[in-house]
Amino acid sequence: MKKCPECGRENPDNAKYCSFCGHEFKEVICKICGHPNPPDEKFCRKCGNPLQEGPVVISKRYKLLKMIGFGGFGKTYLAEDLQLFGKKVVLKEFTGHAAKDRDFFKKEGMILAKLNHPLIPKIHGFFKDSEGRTYLVQDYAEGKNLRQILLEKHKLPEREVIIVVKSVLDILSYLEKLDPPLIHRDIKPENIILGENDRIFLVDFGAVKEYMPSSSEKEIVIYTTGYAAPEQKAGNTHITSDLYSLGVVAIELITGLPPKKFRNEETGKIDYSVLSDVTPEFKEFVMKLTAQKPPSRFKNADEALKFVEILEKMQTLREVAIDPIKGSIRDKEVKKIIQMGEKLGISKEFLKKIIDEEIKRRKHREYAKSSSSTSKASTLRTRLTKLSSLQVGTNIKLVGRLKAHPVAVQKAIFSPKGDYMITAGKDGIMKIFDTREWRRLIAIRGVPDDDLITDLHISPNSKFIGISTREGLLKFWQMGTWVLAKSIAAHTEEIEDFVFSRNSKLVISGGTDNLIFVWNIDTWKKVTSLREHTAWILSLDYSPHGDILVTGGMDSQVIVWDTKNWSILKKFKVHEGWVRFVKFSSSGKFLFSLGTDRFLNIWSFPDFGTRAKIKIEAKGDFTGMDICPDEEEVYITAGDHLYIYNIHTGEKSGEMDLQTKATGITFFPKRYYFITSDSEGFVKLWKKVIS
């Protein structure tokens, strides 16, 4: 809520005018980061820096230096205690108005006052300022939080992640042994501080809860999207819920990926294929932490710590006995590893399981290494799942493959004429290949290490290559010269998808801020914004033969827009879950939407007649969808499989095992070739053989 400076009444944060006196709220733009803020705000809500000249002093004692947190209950500041010679402290200001919020704030203070742990900042009391605002004073844990460290390093090595996890587990163990036990309920990178001498602090106990499973008191649901265990989101927090959140943090630290890239927010299910580069024992540990149901997790922090001891012993064993072995592990070496492992106190059963996984991992690496040298003319075939009605192996064959990136390929596309293939990797690099000789022409650094390419497109007139980024940027390079033409700070949050208009005059982008922005390419200025979606926009497409835009998002809506006047032509809500992909066929006669509810909807266009609603029997999350140029079949990638469905009958035409997790699929313009990209950095070229 924000207070009107004219009449003093409270208004919603997003109000442009006071609901009581009509006063216009003029936003204050931060000079450091450019973020707009409410007019009465003293510190930027995005970067935390001061918005006004001169110091801000509370109760003639606490000089505010920076806002370090902002949430529903209050604001958190870094401050200097002027009575203690400038000692740095944390000041939490309560900004809620409901009585239950005030009680919750006080309860946090009372719980913190009882804690006595060297890695939990101590509380020093409450006070009210002259305007009646309530504050809580805490010790300041000096250092960098894990979010800041990730921005600097992108990801951490396994050894360092184990150190962090062990330290947090020690704190959770202390909380679990209190009477009653405490659950933090907000384990995330921002709340884990790496201080001096590599000491790990756990901060922000604003969501802390006493664990009393037999209590009939209704739980106040509090969680951070991306990290909360399924039962916590449902209002049934368990003693193991913090372990789940810590497991998500561990995956983020070791992969550099945000949770939404490997975790289904609706179910809490984790895609463990992102852990392809970690040791088998660490993967097993994380899988145990992040099991969907509490009984399948470690029963408490102490049990998880015992497994960490095994991880530490395995580090020693790997350094001495496993890593020095180059290539495959032979039987006599297996025997030696087991003997040494048993001396370290690791069970023989566990060692055998880990060695088997290590052998598989090395074989997979050898396969990938040999695959990267395969030429375009390779006759190697992938393993196909044959159906009784159609022999998929006879009409789709692998033409060739290439190693495009050392990490996962985020997206791979063709130019409108098919003379170029462009790939974008999770390493932030774009690569352009000549499709006549399949040789790389140039590699372009698209984003710095602390950002990520989220989408990639070429304008229909082949003038520009464009990318969108996790930090909300749109960037464009001139085709042929490969010179950066423009970079636009389009959104304040991640852009999930963007598209060019058919005449290449406009770019339309949609992101996690629930907004769609339209940009003029000639002037590089914003034309308009579309605000009909109520949740993240996940997919956009532009009709190849009309001034029509289609959008889909996490609010389950498919919206069709007339881009001549930006009015809504049609609005569908045919999915129970998110709308993952929307797409027009190349003729513009069909419109497709694919949702997380596993249904594919097909409409004829422009009359919006329903052609089919197909249940897609697939394993894993959907990662790509494209329509065959003859408009007979739709191809969908999910997990490590390709699924093919007939558009007109709704029947499955085929299913193919791609052997690695696919990240997308794209057809060659007007031909029966297509490419799939994968999490191992490969692009594979396939051909649909027409009999």
Rosetta blueprint (number, residue, H / E / L):
1 M L
2 K E
3 K E
4 C L
5 P L
6 E L
7 C L
8 G L
9 R L
10 E E
11 N E
12 P L
13 D L
14 N L
15 A L
16 K L
17 Y E
18 C L
19 S L
20 F L
21 C L
22 G L
23 H L
24 E E
25 F L
26 K L
27 E L
28 V E
29 I E
30 C L
31 K L
32 I L
33 C L
34 G L
35 H L
36 P E
37 N E
38 P L
39 P L
40 D L
41 E L
42 K L
43 F E
44 C L
45 R L
46 K L
47 C L
48 G L
49 N L
50 P E
51 L L
52 Q L
53 E L
54 G L
55 P L
56 V E
57 V E
58 I E
59 S L
60 K L
61 R L
62 Y E
63 K E
64 L E
65 L E
66 K E
67 M E
68 I E
69 G E
70 F E
71 G L
72 G L
73 F L
74 G E
75 K E
76 T E
77 Y E
78 L E
79 A E
80 E E
81 D E
82 L H
83 Q H
84 L H
85 F L
86 G L
87 K E
88 K E
89 V E
90 V E
91 L E
92 K E
93 E E
94 F E
95 T L
96 G L
97 H L
98 A L
99 A H
100 K H
101 D H
102 R H
103 D H
104 F H
105 F H
106 K H
107 K H
108 E H
109 G H
110 M H
111 I H
112 L H
113 A H
114 K H
115 L L
116 N L
117 H L
118 P L
119 L L
120 I L
121 P L
122 K L
123 I E
124 H E
125 G E
126 F E
127 F E
128 K E
129 D L
130 S L
131 E L
132 G L
133 R L
134 T E
135 Y E
136 L E
137 V E
138 Q E
139 D E
140 Y L
141 A L
142 E L
143 G L
144 K E
145 N E
146 L H
147 R H
148 Q H
149 I H
150 L H
151 L H
152 E H
153 K H
154 H L
155 K L
156 L L
157 P L
158 E H
159 R H
160 E H
161 V H
162 I H
163 I H
164 V H
165 V H
166 K H
167 S H
168 V H
169 L H
170 D H
171 I H
172 L H
173 S H
174 Y H
175 L H
176 E H
177 K L
178 L L
179 D L
180 P L
181 P L
182 L E
183 I E
184 H L
185 R L
186 D L
187 I L
188 K L
189 P H
190 E H
191 N H
192 I E
193 I E
194 L E
195 G L
196 E H
197 N H
198 D H
199 R L
200 I E
201 F E
202 L E
203 V L
204 D L
205 F L
206 G L
207 A L
208 V L
209 K E
210 E E
211 Y L
212 M L
213 P L
214 S L
215 S L
216 S L
217 E L
218 K L
219 E L
220 I L
221 V L
222 I L
223 Y L
224 T L
225 T L
226 G L
227 Y L
228 A L
229 A L
230 P H
231 E H
232 Q H
233 K H
234 A L
235 G L
236 N L
237 T L
238 H L
239 I L
240 T L
241 S H
242 D H
243 L H
244 Y H
245 S H
246 L H
247 G H
248 V H
249 V H
250 A H
251 I H
252 E H
253 L H
254 I H
255 T H
256 G L
257 L L
258 P L
259 P H
260 K H
261 K H
262 F L
263 R E
264 N L
265 E L
266 E L
267 T L
268 G L
269 K L
270 I E
271 D L
272 Y H
273 S H
274 V H
275 L H
276 S L
277 D L
278 V L
279 T L
280 P H
281 E H
282 F H
283 K H
284 E H
285 F H
286 V H
287 M H
288 K H
289 L H
290 T L
291 A L
292 Q L
293 K L
294 P H
295 P H
296 S H
297 R L
298 F L
299 K L
300 N L
301 A H
302 D H
303 E H
304 A H
305 L H
306 K H
307 F H
308 V H
309 E H
310 I H
311 L H
312 E H
313 K H
314 M H
315 Q H
316 T H
317 L H
318 R H
319 E H
320 V H
321 A H
322 I H
323 D L
324 P L
325 I L
326 K L
327 G L
328 S L
329 I L
330 R L
331 D H
332 K H
333 E H
334 V H
335 K H
336 K H
337 I H
338 I H
339 Q H
340 M H
341 G H
342 E H
343 K H
344 L L
345 G L
346 I L
347 S L
348 K H
349 E H
350 F H
351 L H
352 K H
353 K H
354 I H
355 I H
356 D H
357 E H
358 E H
359 I H
360 K H
361 R H
362 R H
363 K H
364 H H
365 R H
366 E H
367 Y H
368 A H
369 K H
370 S H
371 S H
372 S H
373 S L
374 T L
375 S L
376 K L
377 A L
378 S L
379 T L
380 L L
381 R L
382 T L
383 R L
384 L E
385 T E
386 K L
387 L L
388 S L
389 S L
390 L L
391 Q L
392 V H
393 G H
394 T H
395 N H
396 I E
397 K E
398 L E
399 V E
400 G E
401 R E
402 L E
403 K E
404 A L
405 H L
406 P L
407 V L
408 A L
409 V E
410 Q E
411 K E
412 A E
413 I E
414 F E
415 S L
416 P L
417 K L
418 G L
419 D L
420 Y E
421 M E
422 I E
423 T E
424 A E
425 G E
426 K L
427 D L
428 G L
429 I E
430 M E
431 K E
432 I E
433 F E
434 D E
435 T L
436 R L
437 E L
438 W L
439 R E
440 R E
441 L E
442 I E
443 A E
444 I E
445 R E
446 G L
447 V L
448 P L
449 D L
450 D L
451 D L
452 L L
453 I E
454 T E
455 D E
456 L E
457 H E
458 I E
459 S L
460 P L
461 N L
462 S L
463 K L
464 F E
465 I E
466 G E
467 I E
468 S E
469 T E
470 R L
471 E L
472 G L
473 L E
474 L E
475 K E
476 F E
477 W E
478 Q E
479 M L
480 G L
481 T L
482 W L
483 V L
484 L E
485 A E
486 K E
487 S E
488 I E
489 A E
490 A L
491 H L
492 T L
493 E L
494 E L
495 I E
496 E E
497 D E
498 F E
499 V E
500 F E
501 S L
502 R L
503 N L
504 S L
505 K L
506 L E
507 V E
508 I E
509 S E
510 G E
511 G E
512 T L
513 D L
514 N L
515 L L
516 I E
517 F E
518 V E
519 W E
520 N E
521 I L
522 D L
523 T L
524 W L
525 K E
526 K E
527 V E
528 T E
529 S E
530 L E
531 R L
532 E L
533 H L
534 T L
535 A L
536 W L
537 I E
538 L E
539 S E
540 L E
541 D E
542 Y E
543 S L
544 P L
545 H L
546 G L
547 D L
548 I E
549 L E
550 V E
551 T E
552 G E
553 G E
554 M L
555 D L
556 S L
557 Q L
558 V E
559 I E
560 V E
561 W E
562 D E
563 T L
564 K L
565 N L
566 W L
567 S E
568 I E
569 L E
570 K E
571 K E
572 F E
573 K L
574 V L
575 H L
576 E L
577 G L
578 W L
579 V E
580 R E
581 F E
582 V E
583 K E
584 F E
585 S L
586 S L
587 S L
588 G L
589 K L
590 F E
591 L E
592 F E
593 S E
594 L E
595 G E
596 T L
597 D L
598 R L
599 F E
600 L E
601 N E
602 I E
603 W E
604 S E
605 F L
606 P L
607 D L
608 F L
609 G L
610 T E
611 R E
612 A E
613 K E
614 I E
615 K E
616 I L
617 E L
618 A L
619 K L
620 G L
621 D L
622 F E
623 T E
624 G E
625 M E
626 D E
627 I E
628 C L
629 P L
630 D L
631 E L
632 E L
633 E E
634 V E
635 Y E
636 I E
637 T E
638 A E
639 G L
640 D L
641 H E
642 L E
643 Y E
644 I E
645 Y E
646 N E
647 I L
648 H L
649 T L
650 G L
651 E L
652 K E
653 S E
654 G E
655 E E
656 M E
657 D E
658 L L
659 Q L
660 T L
661 K L
662 A E
663 T E
664 G E
665 I E
666 T E
667 F E
668 F L
669 P L
670 K L
671 R L
672 Y L
673 Y E
674 F E
675 I E
676 T E
677 S E
678 D E
679 S L
680 E L
681 G L
682 F E
683 V E
684 K E
685 L E
686 W E
687 K E
688 K E
689 V L
690 I L
691 S L
